[in-house]
Amino acid sequence: MSLGRKQEKDYTSEVASLKPEAEALAKAGKVQEAVDKISALEKQTRNASDMASTAALLTLLARLLWEAGALDVLNAQLAAMSKKHGQLKEAVVRMVDEAMAWLPALKQRKEAGEFRGAKDRWLELLTTLRDITEGKIYLELARARLTVMLAEHHEQLATTAPTTAPAVSEPAPVAADGDEKPKREPVTAKDHLDAAADLMTDIQVETYSSMDKREKTEFILEQMRLESLRGNWSRVRVGSRKINRVFLKEKESADLKLRYYDLIVQLALQEDDYLEACNAYQAVWDTEEVKADEAREIGVLENIMIYVVLAPYSNEQSDMLHKLYAEPALQKAPLHFDLVKCFVTKELMRWPGIQEIYGPTLRQSAVFSSNSTLGMKTGKEVGREADDTPANPGDARWDQLHKRVIEHNIRVIASYYSRITLARLTDLLSLPALTTERTLCKLVTDKTVYARIDRPRGIVTFQKRTSVNATLNAWSGDVGKMLGLVEKTSHLVAKEYAMHEASRGKRSVKA
């Protein structure tokens, strides 16, 4: 490629005179003669570094071949012209842009069945253009757009491809020594989906300065979506960090914002990170499009309250729970708001009562339904759950809600009791002794509550045992505070006496 040499000669007049002559030859069916004449002049303009004339000739050559229907010659000439010694970069960019404009027309002809049983001209031209753009920074934007088209092509093939590969009698191709292993053509639906995801992942659009923010965000969202379809959730997490969330807050980016947080919710449910799902739904709720639709808004508010309740107890979860409870808009979903109120109030909750009041409604939602597929584990993490975890995600989340009720009850008991018998604790929680002990141990290891179990005596202590020195230090500190308050009080009393005497002295002088 040319390194930006200075233009030696202007061939504008020669190009202008050649253009009608080449068009006449092409219309007369003498396409090869037109190609030869254009190629001869193109060599001169290229060697003279006349960028405008070279670009005009390359686009003219491609257009004449397209109009003549010589697609095989078109593909060959596109590849050849891009590899010419000293070829000008801007000229190649304009030639590629000219050729990319014909892809939609070829796509329509393909969908109409014109290429059935013959060469796929759309795919052939697309592959040629991708080969031209490979490794060229000045064509990175065109390559990204071509990659999106090819990924969509593979995704469409995945819908019709077989789920299992047919038996192959011929051995697989073996690479020669020193050569790279040849890539196997995708056959099954999974192969096509993997091919589409790999194509998109190979393009690092976050480093492209020539791509505008919206197109870049759409590209990354497409990367995340394809990776989620094949269950590669670690890549989805990486992609989520590449998107500027400040840009998503703009009014024109509302559709991208909803797509992004929908993927974030899916990712959070895969990792059972309910607090992240709650945060995502809060961002969705903070969208004018959602607030304009009352039914949709109520659905989002319900999900916010469900996921904040499902999240394990922590300082962040507790803070968010109380903030949401103080939000008046959440009362649009009264049943779910009452459930949040139960977790805010320091009172025991009976699980049978929770099931009776909230169960009929919650179990019909997509979050807790017995037939729910929301958050179904896919990818490499499948099969790593505990043996007692229900296979259905809705039932698993219902069990999580039961655990959150038990943990809330233990925290309430710990705030009211310093010591309690294990039998009484089991009775208050309405649980078997073993389940009670396991849940209590989990809260202790998570440092949610402090507790010590005396098994021989059957007593649970929620108050930390203080040493003699700690007690003495606390007593000394309290006495010091008391003496300080006494000294401050006496000083204020003396000050009042002095001010009173001073006021009396002033009155006597005036008299």
FENTAVEN-V331083 format. One record per backbone hydrogen bond with DSSP energy under -0.5 kcal/mol. NH is the residue of the N-H (numbers start at 1). CO is the residue of the C=O. Records with the same first field share a line. If there is no record, write none. Layout:
BEGIN
NH = CO  CO
END
This chain:
BEGIN
2 = 87
8 = 48
9 = 48
11 = 9
15 = 11
16 = 12
17 = 13
18 = 14
19 = 15
20 = 16
21 = 17
22 = 18
23 = 19
24 = 20
25 = 21
26 = 22
27 = 23
28 = 24
29 = 26
30 = 25
31 = 29
34 = 30
35 = 31
36 = 32
37 = 33
38 = 34
39 = 35
40 = 36
41 = 37
42 = 38
43 = 39
44 = 40
45 = 41
46 = 42
47 = 43
48 = 44
49 = 46
50 = 45
51 = 49
54 = 50
55 = 51
56 = 52
57 = 53
58 = 54
59 = 55
60 = 56
61 = 57
62 = 58
63 = 59
64 = 60
65 = 61
66 = 62
67 = 63
68 = 64
69 = 65  66
70 = 65
71 = 69
74 = 70
75 = 71
76 = 72
77 = 73
78 = 74
79 = 75
80 = 76
81 = 77
82 = 78
83 = 79  80
84 = 81
87 = 84
92 = 88
93 = 89
94 = 90
95 = 91
96 = 92
97 = 93
98 = 94
99 = 95
100 = 96
101 = 97
102 = 99
103 = 100
106 = 102
107 = 103
108 = 104
109 = 105
110 = 106
111 = 107
112 = 108
113 = 110
114 = 109
116 = 113
118 = 115
121 = 119
124 = 120
125 = 121
126 = 122
127 = 123
128 = 124
129 = 125
130 = 126
131 = 127
132 = 128
133 = 129
134 = 130
136 = 133
137 = 135
139 = 136
140 = 137
143 = 139
144 = 140
145 = 141
146 = 142
147 = 143
148 = 144
149 = 145
150 = 146
151 = 147
152 = 148
153 = 149
154 = 150
155 = 151
156 = 152
157 = 153
158 = 154
159 = 155  156
160 = 156  157
161 = 157
169 = 167
179 = 176
189 = 162
192 = 188
193 = 189
194 = 190
195 = 191
196 = 192
197 = 193
198 = 194
199 = 195
200 = 196
201 = 197
202 = 198
203 = 200
204 = 202
205 = 203
207 = 204
208 = 205
209 = 207
216 = 212
217 = 213
218 = 214
219 = 215
220 = 216
221 = 217
222 = 218
223 = 219
224 = 220
225 = 221
226 = 222
227 = 223
228 = 224
229 = 225
230 = 226
231 = 228
232 = 227
233 = 231
236 = 232
237 = 233
238 = 234
239 = 235
240 = 236
241 = 237  238
242 = 239
243 = 240
245 = 243
248 = 244
249 = 245  246
250 = 247
253 = 250
254 = 251
257 = 253
258 = 254
259 = 255
260 = 256
261 = 257
262 = 258
263 = 259
264 = 260
265 = 261
266 = 262
267 = 263
268 = 264
269 = 265
270 = 266
271 = 267
273 = 268
274 = 272
277 = 273
278 = 274
279 = 275
280 = 276
281 = 277
282 = 278
283 = 279
284 = 280
285 = 281
286 = 282
287 = 285
291 = 287
292 = 288
293 = 289  290
294 = 292
297 = 293
298 = 294
299 = 295
300 = 296
301 = 297
302 = 298
303 = 299
304 = 300
305 = 301
306 = 302
307 = 303
308 = 304
309 = 305
310 = 306
311 = 307
318 = 314
319 = 315
320 = 316
321 = 317
322 = 318
323 = 319
324 = 320
325 = 321
326 = 322
327 = 324
328 = 326
330 = 327
331 = 328
332 = 329
333 = 330
334 = 332
337 = 333
338 = 334
339 = 335
340 = 336
341 = 337
342 = 338
343 = 339
344 = 340
345 = 341
347 = 345
351 = 349
354 = 350
355 = 351
356 = 352
357 = 353
358 = 354
359 = 354  355
362 = 358
363 = 359
364 = 361
365 = 362
368 = 362
369 = 365
372 = 369
376 = 373
380 = 231
381 = 378
382 = 379
384 = 381
389 = 386
396 = 392
397 = 393
398 = 394
399 = 395
400 = 396
401 = 397
402 = 398
403 = 399
404 = 400
405 = 401
406 = 402
407 = 403
408 = 404
409 = 405
410 = 406
411 = 407
412 = 408
413 = 409
414 = 410
415 = 411
416 = 412  413
417 = 413
420 = 460
422 = 458
425 = 421
426 = 422
427 = 423
428 = 424
429 = 425
430 = 426
431 = 426
436 = 432
437 = 433
438 = 434
439 = 435
440 = 436
441 = 437
442 = 438
443 = 439
444 = 440
445 = 441
446 = 442
447 = 444
448 = 443
449 = 443
451 = 449
452 = 461
454 = 452  459
455 = 453
458 = 454
459 = 454
460 = 420
461 = 452
462 = 418  460
463 = 418
466 = 464
471 = 467
472 = 468
473 = 469
474 = 470
475 = 471
476 = 472
477 = 473
478 = 474
479 = 475
480 = 476
481 = 477
482 = 478
483 = 479
484 = 480
485 = 481
486 = 482
487 = 483
488 = 484
489 = 485
490 = 486
491 = 487
492 = 488
493 = 489
494 = 490
495 = 491
496 = 492
497 = 493
498 = 494
499 = 495
500 = 496
501 = 497
502 = 498
503 = 499
504 = 500
505 = 501
506 = 502
507 = 503
508 = 504
509 = 505
510 = 506
511 = 507
END
